[in-house]
Amino acid sequence: MQLAGFVGQRVYLLRNYWGVDCSGIGAFDDDETQAFL
């Protein structure tokens, strides 16, 4: 679990260095997904 946290932190640091946006939050709208399926 510590390794995953370490890797995640490095991803955020690198994306900041490169000027790339990223987010560790992933979600989707249940209603839109259900309608699509």
N, C-alpha and C positions, 0 to 999 in steps of 0.2 A: 504494500500500500504506500509506503514511503517513496518507493521508486516512481510510482505513478504520479505522486504529488511533485516530485522533483522534475520529472519530464514535463508535466503541465506548466510548471513555473518557467522552465527554460523556453517553452513554446511562446509564452506570453512575453518574455524578455526579448526573444528574437524578433517576434512580430513588431514589437515596439521599435526595435533598432532598424528594421527594414521599412517601417512606416505602413505596415499592413494591418488592417482591422481583423479581429477575430473575437469570438465569444465562446465561453465554455458553457453557456446556457443553451440547451436545445429544447425546443417545444414545438408542438403543432396544434392546430385548432381541431378539436374532436369533430365538430359538425362538418367542417369542410372535408376532412379526411373521410368521414363516413359517407358523405355525398359522393366523393370521388370513387370510393370502393363500391 
